[in-house]
Amino acid sequence: MKLFLAALLLLTSPAMAGDIVGRASVIDGDTISIHGTRIRLDGVDAPESSQYCRDAQDRDYPCGRISADALDSFLAASRPTSCRQVDTDRYGRVVAECLRADGKSVNAWLVLNGFAIDFRRYSRGRYLPEQSEAQRHKRGVWRGTFVNPDDYRRVKRGS
């Protein structure tokens, strides 16, 4: 009976078997590492670490670094982070939906606060409500102008 209860507890906990759970280290605004596993957050696209955006006064600011710092602070407020793999990307990274220990979605929070955008190619618009709210309230990248992170990467690669 004790074994059955222990198994039931594991199955009903937020971190299910097969999830990647632990203290997350931030690589950039949409990539973390847990226990050495690189995890790309599914359906969101954050400015690249080297990327700058323009604020409402048309001044450059390091939006990529700010996005990564905000993610780090958000994750530190409720540990551990739990990620459920949904795919693997072309770079071999796990693609996942991640939650903080308090159950808040990391992916949705990034978009809601303007630190990432809905990556429609992969999200199929899943985060458009959060993005609309971020735009409406001029949060994060929406407080001015920015180059779409996917376009920024393409230009940087020269393709």
C-alpha positions as CSV (number, residue, x, y, z in Angstrom):
1,M,0.0,0.0,0.0
2,K,2.8,2.4,0.8
3,L,4.4,1.7,-2.5
4,F,1.1,2.4,-4.3
5,L,0.7,5.8,-2.4
6,A,4.3,6.8,-3.2
7,A,3.7,6.0,-6.9
8,L,0.4,7.9,-6.9
9,L,2.1,10.9,-5.3
10,L,4.8,10.9,-8.0
11,L,2.2,10.8,-10.8
12,T,0.1,13.7,-9.4
13,S,3.0,16.0,-8.6
14,P,3.8,18.9,-10.9
15,A,7.1,17.2,-11.9
16,M,6.1,14.0,-13.7
17,A,8.4,11.1,-14.5
18,G,10.6,12.1,-17.5
19,D,10.5,15.8,-16.7
20,I,13.7,17.7,-16.4
21,V,13.7,19.2,-12.9
22,G,16.3,21.3,-11.1
23,R,18.0,24.6,-10.6
24,A,18.0,26.4,-14.0
25,S,20.9,28.4,-15.3
26,V,20.0,31.0,-17.9
27,I,21.8,30.8,-21.3
28,D,19.8,33.6,-22.9
29,G,16.3,34.9,-22.9
30,D,14.7,31.7,-24.2
31,T,17.3,29.0,-23.4
32,I,18.1,27.5,-20.0
33,S,20.2,24.6,-18.7
34,I,19.2,22.1,-16.0
35,H,21.8,19.5,-15.0
36,G,23.8,20.2,-18.1
37,T,20.8,19.8,-20.5
38,R,20.2,22.8,-22.7
39,I,16.5,23.6,-22.9
40,R,14.9,25.9,-25.6
41,L,11.6,27.2,-24.3
42,D,8.9,26.1,-26.6
43,G,6.9,28.6,-28.7
44,V,8.7,31.8,-27.6
45,D,11.5,33.8,-29.1
46,A,13.5,36.3,-27.0
47,P,15.9,38.9,-28.3
48,E,19.4,37.5,-28.8
49,S,22.0,38.3,-26.1
50,S,23.8,40.7,-28.4
51,Q,20.6,42.3,-29.6
52,Y,19.7,46.0,-28.9
53,C,16.2,47.5,-29.2
54,R,15.0,51.1,-29.2
55,D,12.9,52.5,-26.4
56,A,10.0,55.1,-26.7
57,Q,12.6,57.9,-26.8
58,D,14.4,56.2,-29.7
59,R,17.4,55.2,-27.6
60,D,19.2,51.9,-27.9
61,Y,19.1,49.5,-24.9
62,P,20.4,46.0,-24.5
63,C,17.0,44.2,-24.8
64,G,18.7,40.7,-25.2
65,R,20.7,41.0,-22.0
66,I,17.7,42.5,-20.2
67,S,15.5,39.6,-21.3
68,A,18.0,37.0,-20.0
69,D,18.4,38.9,-16.7
70,A,14.6,39.1,-16.2
71,L,14.3,35.3,-16.9
72,D,17.1,34.7,-14.3
73,S,15.3,36.7,-11.7
74,F,11.9,35.1,-12.5
75,L,13.3,31.6,-12.1
76,A,15.2,32.4,-8.9
77,A,12.0,33.5,-7.2
78,S,10.6,30.0,-7.2
79,R,12.8,27.0,-7.5
80,P,13.2,24.3,-8.9
81,T,12.2,24.6,-12.5
82,S,10.4,21.7,-14.1
83,C,10.4,21.3,-17.9
84,R,8.3,18.9,-20.0
85,Q,10.0,18.0,-23.3
86,V,7.8,18.5,-26.4
87,D,10.6,18.2,-29.1
88,T,14.3,18.4,-29.9
89,D,15.5,21.2,-32.1
90,R,18.1,21.0,-34.9
91,Y,20.9,21.9,-32.5
92,G,20.1,19.0,-30.3
93,R,18.5,21.1,-27.5
94,V,15.4,19.9,-25.7
95,V,12.4,22.0,-26.6
96,A,10.1,22.3,-23.6
97,E,7.3,23.9,-21.7
98,C,8.7,24.9,-18.3
99,L,7.1,25.8,-14.9
100,R,8.5,27.3,-11.8
101,A,7.9,25.5,-8.5
102,D,4.9,27.7,-7.9
103,G,3.3,26.4,-11.1
104,K,3.8,29.6,-13.1
105,S,4.6,29.1,-16.8
106,V,8.0,30.4,-17.7
107,N,7.2,30.5,-21.4
108,A,3.9,32.5,-21.0
109,W,5.5,34.9,-18.4
110,L,8.3,35.8,-20.8
111,V,5.7,36.8,-23.5
112,L,3.3,38.5,-21.1
113,N,6.1,40.8,-19.9
114,G,7.5,41.5,-23.3
115,F,10.8,39.7,-22.7
116,A,10.0,37.3,-25.6
117,I,7.5,37.2,-28.4
118,D,5.1,34.5,-29.5
119,F,7.1,32.4,-32.0
120,R,4.1,31.6,-34.2
121,R,6.0,29.1,-36.4
122,Y,6.2,26.8,-33.4
123,S,3.5,28.0,-31.0
124,R,0.7,28.2,-33.5
125,G,-0.4,31.4,-31.7
126,R,-0.5,29.8,-28.2
127,Y,0.9,32.9,-26.6
128,L,-0.9,35.6,-28.7
129,P,-3.2,36.6,-25.7
130,E,-0.1,37.3,-23.6
131,Q,1.6,39.1,-26.4
132,S,-1.4,41.3,-27.0
133,E,-1.5,42.3,-23.3
134,A,2.3,43.0,-23.4
135,Q,1.8,45.2,-26.5
136,R,-1.2,47.0,-25.0
137,H,0.7,47.8,-21.8
138,K,4.0,48.6,-23.7
139,R,6.0,46.0,-21.7
140,G,9.5,44.9,-22.6
141,V,10.3,45.1,-26.3
142,W,6.9,46.6,-26.9
143,R,7.9,49.9,-25.2
144,G,9.6,50.9,-28.5
145,T,10.8,49.2,-31.6
146,F,12.8,46.0,-32.2
147,V,13.9,43.6,-34.9
148,N,12.1,40.3,-34.7
149,P,14.7,37.9,-33.1
150,D,14.3,35.4,-35.9
151,D,15.1,38.2,-38.5
152,Y,18.0,39.4,-36.3
153,R,19.6,35.9,-36.3
154,R,19.1,35.6,-40.1
155,V,20.8,39.0,-40.8
156,K,23.6,38.1,-38.3
157,R,24.2,34.8,-40.1
158,G,24.2,36.6,-43.5
159,S,21.5,34.5,-45.0
